[in-house]
Amino acid sequence: MEALTARVTVDEHATVTGWNEGAERLLGYRAEEIVGRRAAVLLAEDPAARDLPALAALPRWHGTLTLRDRSGHRLRARVLAHHRAARDGTRDWLLVSAVPGVRNGSEDDTLMRRGLMQSPSCATSVYDTDLRYRRSSLAAQHALGLGEEELRGLRMTDVILTPVSELVERRMRLALETGEPQYVENHARAPGEAREHAWSVHLYRVEDPDDGRVLGVAATGHDVTEQYWARKRLQLIAAASSRIGSTLDVARTAQELADVAVPDLADFLSVDLLTSFEEDAEGAEGADGGAAAADAGAGDGVSLALRRVAHQSVLPGVPEAVLALGEVDEYPEGSPPVESLRSGRGLYRRVFPAALPAWVADDPLRIARIRDFGFHSVMAVPLSARGTTLGVVVLARHRRPDPFQEDDLVLAEELAARAAVCIDNARRYTRARGTAVTLQRSLLPQRLPEQSAVEVASRYLPAGARAGVGGDWFDVIPLSGARVALVVGDVVGHGIHASATMGRLRTAVRTLADIDLPPDELLTHLDDLVARLATEAEDAENGETAGDVGATCLYAVYDPVSRRCALARAGHPPPALVRPDGGVELLDLPAGPPLGLGGLPFESVEFDLPEGSVLALYTDGLLDSRTRRADTSDDGVSRLCRNLARPADSLDALCDTVLGGMLPQRPADDVALLVARTRGLDASRVAIWDVEPDPAAVAETRKNVIACLEAWGLTDAAFVTELIVSELVTNAIRHAEPPVQLRLIHDRALICEVSDASGTAPHMRRARTFDEGGRGLLLVAQLTERWGTRPGTKGGKTIWAEQNVQ
């Protein structure tokens, strides 16, 4: 008769509430005799208190109880008690105990062996002390592709010719010798399997239970392929988080996606972007992926144009690719890219070289690639971010035998989603940076003006992708008296705001330069302007700050007549001077505070510059060492001086030499560089006369001027020049203070300058009919190209006028 389990239920009050046939066989009571009675009547003796912990808090208890059956006999029974919730919401105990009669002994051993050997999932093998197969379970025989008789007497390294078997055998030997269990995980394709599996293998020594004699070693393997791939997918997603989007470059981000997915997910991967992506059409914003793809032509039965931006392969050189990077291809209706973009979802397909799909029928190159490399499985996943479809990712397998599964598609969609956000960020940044660069370059000089004082060359490099375009600028401004102003500045921050601020400052500098302010006074006015801009930024709409406003600037004025250069700086790096003998030095200028602080003075310093000297003005991005090797011992200034000292055929070549020697391919900050080689105006082209403060001296002055013009071969300009000189000298004698000096300069223009000791500047006005004066400056303005006034170097003023004599 079949043995039964004795099952008894007892409520919280220790009353028997349930009794089955097994309990009746064990104790002899019928159900109607015991149900409703106290459970204590079944105990022959109370259990020791130490054997009964706080049962109310336990979900389960097990132990041995001494019971009394219906006939009065004592018996000891192993009891397992479950504390459970009853159907009525109360709690009770279910007590179970095995009824004697279950077979044991040798039959148990046989049952145990048969159970292990016939397990369909646990691959178990036992080896003797020479590590030779003795017995194997059915699962192990299936994995190895051999029966037990074929395996007997062989070693694992005889059956599996891979490094994995060598590792396992070394661990088996270790377990056999030390008695310590070993654990091995491996991923490989066993001889009897059609695809790779991941195995978790436990190795342990087998001993005789009676005398402890070592009998051999056992290996128990469990197929953990699903867990292995789940872990690999998590690792791949973690790698994608750290590796995709390291830059704000579209092509680089797409390539990072390809590098992450190959070879862990695919044998080949390509990233193609919609050609409309290049146009940066904002009309697709807000549309769903399918609608955006349809706008691009993916849903109307026509081919879809995609540009290849990245690909990767397990094979060197990516030989599977049918497109080179940057090329555009038309994908027909029915192709995986088009179907994926049209539906807005990923898909995977099997590929059978013997029966290729219709969409490749007219593409012999793709047919050849599929057959040559043995493509058997393909996935296509759209790249979509923020409602915009950007392109598609195509993944394929030809070396790995397993086809893509649903879990692979989920992983591919996760990777594509992460990459799409990064690509969209790069797209948005590229658009904003392009706008800022365009604005920046439009605000910089389109070409440097022609003048005789210096020969100039310049360079401007925007910052690398992460920093963005900044507010660096330079300028060359012709001044009166054949002089020239050289300017370099740097606005705090990056982006369009910095570029716009730079444009305002550059315009302000040109305006201030037109009134011929000395460098220190010009910087003082510019400092006030920056302070006002900062106040405007703080008072922006909604009280939000538009960004920090601050700048540095270096302003220099060079006079080719005196060969002197006056300079002042506002928190800007000092200029470098390359003397004609090749020596390089930094000019010692007072630093001055950055623009915008207010209240602090600026100082001008003058230097004599020999003709042929090279003055180098630059922004601090040129000296930035953040991208240089950390173990370098010299700073940016030393490197700058060394590069400026290198021989160069021209100033343009010198600029290239300096930038090449100072900067990485993508500088961390904007760089502006302006180099100027000084020229001197020959003394024979300058004439100076001291004029007596007597109206009678005007006639003598005119004679001197006419003689000078004849010597210069400018007799055609004599009449106009005579009128200009008469008017300016007469005004100085009548209305100003001595000493009065006249200077003629023959440069690109004929310059007439009259200096006096009065600080009062004249003003041009239109004389009324009966006025005796007021027509002089109006006459000068009409006869000359330009005229103006500037402060004198030692007080007073200088009135100047230029004629075009070329």
C-alpha positions in Angstrom: 0.0 0.0 0.0 1.3 3.5 -0.9 2.8 5.3 2.1 1.1 8.5 3.1 2.3 11.7 4.8 0.7 12.4 8.1 -0.9 15.9 8.0 -2.4 17.5 11.0 -3.6 21.1 11.4 -3.7 22.8 14.8 -5.2 26.3 15.5 -3.6 29.0 17.6 -5.4 27.5 20.7 -3.7 24.1 20.2 -6.9 22.4 19.1 -6.8 19.9 16.3 -8.7 21.1 13.3 -7.6 18.7 10.6 -6.6 15.1 10.3 -5.8 13.0 7.2 -5.5 9.3 6.5 -1.7 9.3 6.9 -2.2 10.7 10.5 -4.7 7.9 11.1 -2.2 5.2 10.0 0.6 6.8 12.1 -1.4 7.2 15.4 -4.5 5.0 14.9 -7.1 7.8 15.6 -9.9 8.3 13.2 -10.6 11.9 12.2 -13.9 12.1 14.1 -12.1 10.8 17.3 -9.5 13.5 17.4 -10.7 16.7 15.6 -11.8 19.2 18.1 -9.6 17.9 20.9 -6.6 19.4 22.4 -3.3 18.5 20.5 -1.7 17.8 23.9 -3.4 14.3 24.1 -1.1 13.2 21.3 2.1 13.9 23.2 3.6 11.1 25.3 5.9 13.7 27.0 6.2 17.4 26.7 9.2 18.6 24.6 12.0 20.3 26.3 11.8 24.0 26.5 15.1 24.4 24.7 13.6 22.6 21.7 10.7 25.0 21.5 11.8 28.6 20.6 9.3 31.5 20.4 7.0 29.7 17.9 4.7 32.6 17.3 7.5 34.5 15.4 8.7 31.5 13.4 7.3 30.7 9.9 8.4 27.1 10.3 9.7 24.6 12.9 11.2 21.2 12.7 12.2 18.7 15.3 11.4 15.3 16.9 8.4 14.7 19.2 7.5 11.8 21.4 3.9 10.8 20.6 1.4 8.3 21.9 -0.8 6.3 19.5 -4.4 5.2 20.1 -3.2 1.9 21.7 -1.0 3.7 24.2 2.4 2.9 22.6 5.1 5.6 22.4 6.8 6.5 19.2 9.2 9.2 18.1 8.4 11.1 14.9 10.2 13.7 12.9 7.8 16.6 12.5 7.9 19.6 10.2 5.5 22.4 11.3 4.4 25.3 9.0 3.0 28.5 10.6 0.5 29.7 8.0 -2.4 32.0 7.4 -5.8 30.3 7.5 -8.6 31.0 5.0 -10.6 32.9 7.6 -7.7 35.3 8.3 -6.5 33.6 11.4 -3.3 31.6 11.6 -2.8 27.9 12.3 -0.1 25.3 12.2 0.3 22.5 9.6 2.2 19.6 11.0 3.6 16.9 8.6 5.5 13.7 9.3 6.6 10.8 7.2 4.7 7.6 7.8 7.1 4.5 8.1 7.3 2.3 5.1 9.4 4.5 2.7 12.2 2.3 1.2 15.8 3.2 1.9 19.3 1.8 1.8 20.8 0.6 -1.5 17.7 1.5 -3.4 18.2 5.1 -2.4 21.8 5.0 -3.7 20.6 3.6 -7.0 17.8 6.2 -7.3 20.3 9.0 -6.6 22.7 7.8 -9.2 20.0 7.4 -11.8 18.6 10.8 -11.1 21.9 12.5 -11.6 22.9 10.5 -14.6 19.6 11.1 -16.4 19.3 14.8 -15.6 18.6 16.8 -18.8 20.1 20.0 -17.5 22.9 19.2 -15.1 26.0 18.0 -17.1 27.8 15.8 -14.6 30.9 13.7 -15.2 33.2 11.8 -12.8 36.9 11.2 -13.4 39.4 8.9 -11.8 42.6 10.1 -10.2 44.2 10.2 -13.7 41.5 12.6 -14.7 40.0 10.1 -17.2 36.3 9.9 -17.9 34.5 7.2 -16.0 30.8 8.1 -16.1 28.8 11.1 -17.6 25.2 12.2 -17.3 23.0 12.4 -20.4 23.3 16.2 -20.4 27.1 15.9 -20.5 27.1 13.3 -23.2 24.7 15.5 -25.3 27.0 18.6 -24.9 30.1 16.6 -25.8 28.4 14.8 -28.7 29.7 11.4 -27.5 28.2 8.4 -25.7 29.5 7.2 -22.4 31.4 4.3 -23.9 33.1 6.6 -26.4 34.1 8.9 -23.5 35.3 6.3 -21.0 39.1 6.4 -20.5 39.6 9.7 -22.3 40.7 13.0 -20.7 38.8 16.3 -21.3 41.7 17.6 -23.3 41.3 14.6 -25.6 37.7 15.4 -26.2 37.7 19.2 -26.4 40.7 20.7 -28.1 40.4 24.3 -26.8 42.2 26.4 -24.1 39.0 26.1 -22.0 39.5 22.3 -21.5 43.1 22.9 -20.5 42.0 25.4 -17.9 39.3 23.0 -16.5 41.7 20.1 -16.4 44.2 22.2 -14.4 41.5 23.1 -11.9 40.4 19.5 -11.7 44.0 18.5 -10.7 44.0 21.3 -8.1 40.7 20.1 -6.6 42.0 16.5 -6.6 45.3 17.5 -4.8 44.0 20.0 -2.3 40.5 18.9 -1.7 39.3 22.5 -2.2 36.3 22.8 -4.6 37.0 24.9 -7.7 34.8 27.0 -9.9 35.1 27.8 -13.6 33.0 29.9 -15.9 33.5 29.6 -19.6 31.8 30.6 -22.8 32.4 28.3 -25.8 30.7 26.0 -28.2 31.0 22.4 -27.1 31.4 19.7 -29.9 27.9 18.5 -29.5 26.2 21.9 -29.6 25.1 24.0 -32.5 25.9 27.3 -30.8 28.0 28.7 -28.0 26.9 28.3 -24.4 28.0 29.7 -21.1 28.7 27.1 -18.5 29.1 27.4 -14.7 31.3 24.4 -13.7 31.9 23.2 -10.1 34.8 20.8 -9.6 35.2 18.8 -6.3 37.1 15.8 -5.1 35.2 12.5 -4.5 36.1 10.4 -1.5 35.1 7.1 0.0 32.7 7.8 2.9 34.1 4.9 4.9 37.9 5.2 4.7 38.3 8.7 3.1 40.2 7.2 0.2 40.3 9.6 -2.8 38.3 8.1 -5.7 38.6 10.8 -8.3 37.0 14.2 -9.1 33.5 15.2 -10.3 32.5 18.1 -12.6 29.0 19.5 -12.5 28.1 22.0 -15.1 25.0 24.2 -15.4 24.0 26.0 -18.6 24.0 29.8 -17.6 23.8 31.1 -21.2 20.8 33.3 -20.5 22.4 34.8 -17.3 25.7 35.2 -19.2 24.1 37.2 -22.0 22.0 39.3 -19.5 25.2 40.2 -17.8 27.0 41.0 -21.1 24.0 43.2 -22.1 24.3 45.1 -18.8 28.0 45.5 -19.3 27.4 46.8 -22.8 24.9 49.3 -21.7 27.3 50.5 -19.0 30.0 50.8 -21.6 27.7 52.8 -23.8 27.0 55.2 -21.0 30.6 56.0 -20.6 31.9 55.8 -24.2 29.1 57.2 -26.4 29.0 61.0 -26.5 32.5 61.8 -25.3 32.5 64.6 -27.8 30.0 67.0 -29.4 30.9 65.7 -32.9 28.3 63.9 -34.8 30.5 61.5 -36.8 32.6 60.7 -33.7 29.5 59.9 -31.6 28.2 57.6 -34.3 31.6 55.8 -34.5 31.6 55.4 -30.7 28.2 53.6 -31.0 29.7 51.3 -33.7 32.8 50.6 -31.5 30.7 49.7 -28.5 28.4 47.3 -30.3 31.1 45.4 -32.3 32.0 42.6 -31.5 29.9 42.1 -28.4 26.5 42.4 -30.2 27.2 42.3 -33.9 29.9 41.4 -36.4 29.2 44.4 -38.5 27.5 47.7 -37.8 26.8 50.8 -39.9 25.3 54.2 -38.9 23.6 56.1 -41.7 22.0 59.5 -41.2 19.2 61.0 -43.3 20.5 63.5 -45.8 17.9 65.9 -44.5 19.8 65.8 -41.2 22.6 67.8 -42.9 20.1 70.5 -43.8 19.2 70.7 -40.1 15.5 71.1 -40.9 13.8 72.2 -37.8 10.4 71.4 -39.4 10.7 67.8 -38.2 11.0 68.9 -34.6 8.0 67.6 -32.6 7.0 64.9 -35.2 7.1 61.3 -34.2 9.7 59.0 -35.7 7.5 57.5 -38.3 6.2 60.9 -39.5 9.7 62.4 -39.7 10.9 59.4 -41.7 7.9 59.7 -44.0 8.8 63.4 -44.6 12.2 62.2 -45.6 10.6 59.8 -48.2 10.6 56.6 -46.2 6.9 55.9 -46.4 5.9 56.8 -49.9 7.2 53.8 -51.8 10.4 55.5 -53.1 14.0 55.0 -52.1 15.5 56.8 -49.1 18.8 58.7 -49.3 21.1 58.0 -46.3 24.7 59.1 -45.7 27.2 56.7 -44.1 28.8 58.4 -41.1 30.3 55.4 -39.2 30.8 51.7 -39.5 32.8 48.9 -37.7 33.5 45.2 -38.2 35.2 42.3 -36.5 37.3 42.1 -39.6 40.2 44.6 -40.2 39.4 47.3 -42.7 35.6 46.8 -42.6 35.6 44.8 -45.9 31.9 44.1 -45.7 30.9 47.8 -46.2 29.4 48.7 -49.5 29.8 52.4 -48.8 32.8 54.5 -47.8 32.4 57.0 -45.0 30.6 60.1 -46.2 29.0 58.4 -49.3 25.2 58.5 -49.9 23.2 55.5 -50.9 19.5 55.0 -51.9 17.7 52.3 -49.9 14.6 50.9 -51.7 11.3 50.1 -50.3 11.3 46.8 -48.4 14.9 47.1 -47.1 15.4 46.9 -43.4 16.5 50.5 -43.0 13.4 51.8 -44.8 11.0 49.5 -43.0 12.5 50.4 -39.6 12.3 54.1 -40.3 8.8 53.9 -41.6 7.5 52.0 -38.6 9.7 53.9 -36.1 10.6 50.6 -34.4 13.5 48.2 -34.7 13.3 44.9 -36.5 15.4 41.8 -37.1 15.4 39.4 -40.1 17.1 36.2 -41.1 19.1 36.2 -44.3 19.5 33.2 -46.5 22.1 33.5 -49.2 20.3 30.9 -51.3 17.1 32.9 -51.3 17.9 36.6 -51.0 15.2 39.2 -50.4 13.7 41.1 -53.3 15.1 44.5 -52.2 18.7 43.4 -53.0 17.9 41.8 -56.3 19.1 44.9 -58.3 22.2 45.4 -56.1 25.0 43.0 -57.3 27.5 44.5 -54.8 25.3 43.8 -51.8 24.5 40.3 -53.1 28.3 39.6 -53.4 28.9 40.9 -49.9 26.1 38.8 -48.4 27.4 35.6 -50.1 31.1 36.2 -49.7 30.9 36.9 -45.9 27.9 34.7 -45.1 25.6 37.2 -43.6 22.7 35.3 -41.9 21.0 37.8 -39.6 20.4 41.5 -39.7 18.8 44.1 -37.5 17.8 47.7 -38.2 17.0 50.2 -35.5 16.0 53.9 -36.0 18.0 56.7 -34.4 15.3 59.0 -32.9 15.7 61.7 -30.3 13.2 64.3 -29.0 10.7 63.5 -31.7 13.2 63.8 -34.5 14.3 60.9 -36.7 18.0 61.2 -37.4 18.9 58.0 -39.2 19.2 54.3 -38.8 21.6 51.7 -37.3 22.1 48.4 -39.2 23.6 45.4 -37.4 24.6 42.1 -39.0 26.1 38.8 -38.0 28.2 36.6 -40.2 30.9 35.2 -37.9 28.8 34.4 -34.8 26.4 31.6 -35.7 23.5 32.6 -33.4 20.9 34.7 -35.2 19.6 37.9 -33.6 16.8 37.3 -31.0 14.3 39.6 -29.4 16.6 40.3 -26.5 19.3 41.5 -28.9 16.8 43.9 -30.5 15.9 45.3 -27.1 19.6 45.9 -26.4 20.2 47.4 -29.8 17.3 49.8 -29.3 18.7 50.8 -26.0 22.1 51.6 -27.4 20.6 53.4 -30.4 18.4 55.5 -28.1 21.4 56.6 -26.0 23.5 57.3 -29.1 20.6 59.2 -30.8 20.4 61.7 -27.8 24.1 62.3 -28.0 24.0 62.7 -31.8 21.1 65.1 -31.5 23.0 67.1 -28.8 26.0 67.2 -31.2 23.7 68.3 -34.0 22.2 71.1 -31.9 25.6 72.1 -30.6 27.1 72.1 -34.2 24.3 74.4 -35.3 24.7 76.8 -32.4 28.5 76.7 -32.8 28.2 77.3 -36.5 26.1 80.4 -35.8 28.6 81.6 -33.2 31.5 81.0 -35.5 29.8 82.8 -38.4 29.0 85.7 -36.1 32.5 85.7 -34.7 34.2 85.7 -38.1 31.8 88.4 -39.4 32.8 90.7 -36.5 36.5 90.1 -37.1 38.4 92.1 -39.8 37.6 90.5 -43.2 40.9 91.9 -44.4 43.6 94.0 -42.8 43.8 97.6 -44.0 46.7 98.8 -46.1 49.1 101.1 -44.3 52.8 101.8 -44.3 53.7 101.6 -40.6 53.7 97.8 -40.2 53.5 94.6 -42.2 50.9 92.4 -40.5 49.7 88.8 -40.4 47.0 87.3 -38.2 45.3 84.0 -37.2 42.1 83.2 -35.4 41.3 79.7 -34.2 38.0 78.9 -32.5 38.1 76.6 -29.5 37.5 72.8 -29.7 34.0 71.3 -29.6 33.5 71.3 -25.8 34.5 74.9 -25.1 32.7 76.5 -28.0 33.5 79.8 -29.8 34.8 82.5 -27.5 35.2 86.3 -27.8 38.8 86.7 -28.9 39.5 89.4 -31.4 42.2 91.5 -33.1 42.3 94.6 -35.2 44.6 96.9 -37.1 43.5 100.5 -37.2 45.2 103.2 -39.3 45.6 106.5 -37.4 46.5 110.0 -38.3 50.1 110.9 -38.9 50.9 107.6 -40.7 50.6 105.8 -37.3 48.8 102.5 -36.7 47.0 101.0 -33.7 47.3 97.2 -33.0 44.6 95.7 -30.8 44.1 92.2 -29.3 41.3 91.4 -26.9 39.5 88.5 -25.1 35.9 88.5 -23.9 35.0 86.2 -20.9 32.9 83.2 -21.8 31.9 81.4 -25.0 29.1 81.3 -27.4 27.0 83.8 -29.2 26.8 86.1 -26.2 30.6 86.3 -26.0 30.8 86.9 -29.8 28.2 89.7 -29.7 30.1 91.4 -26.8 33.3 91.1 -28.7 31.7 92.9 -31.7 30.5 95.7 -29.4 34.0 96.1 -27.9 35.7 96.1 -31.2 33.4 98.8 -32.5 34.0 100.8 -29.4 37.8 100.5 -29.8 37.6 101.7 -33.4 35.4 104.6 -32.4 37.8 105.6 -29.6 40.8 105.2 -31.8 39.3 107.6 -34.3 39.6 110.4 -31.8 43.3 109.5 -31.2 43.1 108.7 -27.5 46.4 107.5 -25.9 46.4 103.8 -25.0 45.7 104.3 -21.3 42.8 106.7 -21.9 41.3 104.5 -24.5 41.3 101.5 -22.1 39.8 103.7 -19.4 36.8 104.5 -21.7 36.6 100.9 -22.7 36.6 99.9 -19.0 33.5 102.1 -18.5 31.8 100.5 -21.5 32.3 96.9 -20.2 31.0 98.0 -16.8 27.8 99.3 -18.4 27.5 96.1 -20.4 27.7 94.1 -17.2 25.0 96.2 -15.7 22.8 95.7 -18.7 23.4 91.9 -18.5 22.3 91.9 -14.8 19.1 93.8 -15.7 18.2 91.4 -18.5 14.7 90.2 -19.0 13.1 88.5 -16.0 16.1 89.5 -13.9 18.2 86.7 -15.3 21.8 87.3 -16.0 22.7 86.9 -19.7 26.2 85.8 -18.7 29.3 87.3 -17.1 30.7 90.3 -19.0 34.4 90.9 -18.7 37.3 91.2 -21.0 41.0 91.8 -21.4 42.7 94.0 -24.0 46.1 95.1 -25.2 46.2 98.4 -27.2 49.4 99.6 -29.0 50.1 102.6 -31.2 53.2 102.6 -33.4 54.6 105.7 -35.0 56.8 105.0 -38.1 58.2 108.5 -38.0 59.6 108.3 -34.5 59.8 104.5 -34.5 58.2 104.6 -31.0 55.4 102.4 -29.8 53.1 103.3 -26.9 51.3 100.3 -25.3 48.9 99.7 -22.4 47.1 96.5 -21.3 44.1 95.6 -19.2 44.7 92.2 -17.6 46.0 90.9 -21.0 49.2 88.8 -21.6 52.2 91.1 -22.4 53.3 91.2 -26.1 56.4 89.6 -27.3 59.1 91.5 -29.3 61.4 89.8 -31.8 64.3 92.2 -32.4 66.0 92.4 -35.8 69.0 90.4 -34.4 66.6 87.5 -33.6 66.4 88.0 -29.8 63.0 87.5 -28.3 61.6 89.2 -25.1 58.4 90.0 -23.4 57.8 93.7 -23.1 57.5 94.8 -19.5 54.1 96.5 -19.3 52.1 97.2 -16.2 49.4 94.5 -16.1 46.4 96.7 -15.4 43.1 95.3 -14.2 40.7 93.4 -16.6 38.1 95.5 -18.2 34.9 96.0 -16.2 36.3 96.2 -12.7 36.3 100.0 -12.8 38.1 102.6 -10.7 41.6 101.3 -11.3 44.1 103.2 -13.5 45.9 102.0 -16.7 49.4 102.9 -17.6 51.0 103.5 -21.0 54.6 102.7 -21.7 56.6 103.7 -24.7 59.4 101.7 -26.4 61.8 102.5 -29.2 61.4 99.7 -31.8 64.1 99.4 -34.4 62.9 99.0 -38.0 62.2 95.4 -38.8 61.2 94.4 -35.2 58.3 92.0 -35.0 55.7 92.6 -32.3 53.5 89.6 -31.4 50.1 90.2 -29.8 48.0 87.2 -28.7 45.3 86.0 -26.4 45.8 83.6 -23.5 44.5 80.6 -25.4 47.9 80.5 -27.2 49.6 79.8 -23.8 47.0 77.3 -22.5 48.9 74.2 -21.4 45.9 72.1 -20.3 46.2 69.9 -23.3 50.0 69.6 -23.1 51.8 66.7 -21.5 51.7 66.9 -17.7 55.5 66.2 -17.4 56.6 69.2 -19.5 59.0 71.4 -17.6 58.6 74.7 -19.5 55.6 77.0 -19.6 53.7 78.6 -22.4 55.8 81.8 -22.4 59.0 79.9 -22.9 57.5 77.9 -25.8 56.2 81.0 -27.4 59.6 82.7 -27.3 61.3 79.6 -28.8 58.7 79.4 -31.6 59.0 83.1 -32.4 62.7 82.8 -32.6 62.5 80.2 -35.3 63.4 81.4 -38.8 60.4 82.0 -41.1 60.1 83.2 -44.7 57.2 85.5 -44.0 54.9 86.7 -41.2 52.3 84.2 -42.4 54.8 81.4 -42.1 55.7 82.7 -38.6 52.1 82.5 -37.6 51.9 78.9 -38.8 55.1 78.1 -37.0 53.9 79.6 -33.7 50.5 77.9 -33.8 51.9 74.6 -34.9 54.4 74.6 -32.1 52.1 75.9 -29.4 48.7 74.3 -29.9 47.1 70.8 -30.2 44.8 70.1 -33.2 41.8 71.3 -31.2 42.7 74.1 -28.8 40.9 74.3 -25.5 40.3 78.0 -25.9 40.0 80.5 -28.7 43.2 81.8 -30.0 43.9 85.2 -31.7 47.4 86.0 -32.9 48.5 89.2 -34.5 52.1 89.8 -35.6 53.4 93.1 -37.0 56.9 93.9 -38.5 57.7 97.6 -38.0 58.7 99.9 -40.7 60.3 103.3 -40.5 59.4 106.3 -42.5 62.6 107.8 -44.1 63.5 111.2 -42.7 63.6 112.7 -46.2 59.8 112.2 -46.4 59.1 114.3 -43.3 59.5 118.0 -43.0 59.1 120.0 -39.8 59.0 123.8 -39.3 58.7 125.9 -36.1 56.4 128.8 -36.8 56.7 132.2 -35.1 53.5 133.3 -33.5 53.2 136.2 -36.0 50.7 136.5 -38.8 53.6 137.6 -41.1 55.2 134.1 -40.6 52.4 132.5 -42.6 53.8 133.7 -46.0 57.3 132.3 -45.2 55.7 129.0 -44.1 53.8 128.8 -47.4 57.1 129.3 -49.3 58.8 126.5 -47.3 55.9 124.1 -48.0 56.0 124.8 -51.8 59.7 124.2 -51.9 59.3 120.9 -50.0 56.5 119.7 -52.4 58.7 120.5 -55.4 61.5 118.4 -53.9 59.0 115.5 -53.4 57.6 115.9 -56.9 54.2 116.8 -55.6 53.7 120.2 -57.4 50.2 119.1 -58.4 49.2 119.3 -54.8 50.8 122.6 -54.1 47.7 124.8 -54.5 45.5 122.8 -52.2 48.3 122.3 -49.7 49.1 126.0 -49.6 45.5 126.7 -48.8 45.4 124.1 -46.0 48.6 125.3 -44.5 47.5 128.9 -44.6 44.3 128.2 -42.9 45.6 125.9 -40.2 48.7 128.0 -39.4 46.7 131.2 -39.3 44.2 129.7 -36.9 46.9 128.4 -34.6 48.6 131.9 -34.5 45.3 133.7 -33.9 43.4 131.4 -31.6 45.9 129.1 -30.0 49.1 129.3 -27.9 52.7 129.0 -29.0 54.8 127.1 -29.8 53.3 126.4 -33.2 54.8 123.7 -35.4 54.1 122.5 -38.9 54.9 119.0 -40.1 54.4 117.5 -43.6 54.6 113.7 -44.1 54.8 112.1 -47.5 53.4 108.7 -47.0 50.5 106.9 -48.9 48.9 110.3 -48.5 50.2 113.8 -48.0 49.7 114.7 -44.4 49.7 118.2 -43.0 49.9 118.6 -39.2 49.8 121.8 -37.2 50.5 121.6 -33.5 50.1 124.2 -30.8 50.1 124.4 -27.0 46.4 125.0 -26.6 44.1 122.2 -25.4 41.0 123.8 -27.1 39.9 121.9 -30.2 38.4 123.7 -33.1 34.9 123.0 -34.3 33.7 123.2 -37.9 30.6 125.2 -38.6 28.9 126.8 -41.5 29.5 130.6 -41.6 26.5 132.9 -42.2 26.5 135.4 -45.1 28.1 138.3 -43.2 30.4 136.3 -40.8 34.1 137.2 -41.2 35.2 133.7 -39.9 34.1 130.2 -39.7 34.9 129.1 -43.3 38.4 127.9 -42.8 37.8 124.3 -41.4 34.9 123.9 -43.8 37.3 124.7 -46.6 39.9 122.2 -45.3 37.3 119.5 -44.9 36.2 119.9 -48.5 39.7 119.9 -50.0 41.0 116.9 -48.1 40.2 113.2 -47.8 40.2 113.3 -44.0 40.9 115.8 -41.2 40.8 115.8 -37.5 42.4 116.7 -34.2 44.2 114.7 -31.6 45.9 115.4 -28.2 49.5 116.3 -28.4 52.1 114.1 -26.9 53.3 116.8 -24.5 50.0 118.7 -24.1 48.2 120.9 -26.5 46.7 119.5 -29.7 47.5 118.6 -33.3 45.2 119.4 -36.2 45.8 117.2 -39.2 44.6 116.9 -42.8 45.3 114.2 -45.4 45.2 114.5 -49.2 45.3 111.6 -51.6 48.3 112.2 -53.8 48.7 108.7 -55.4 
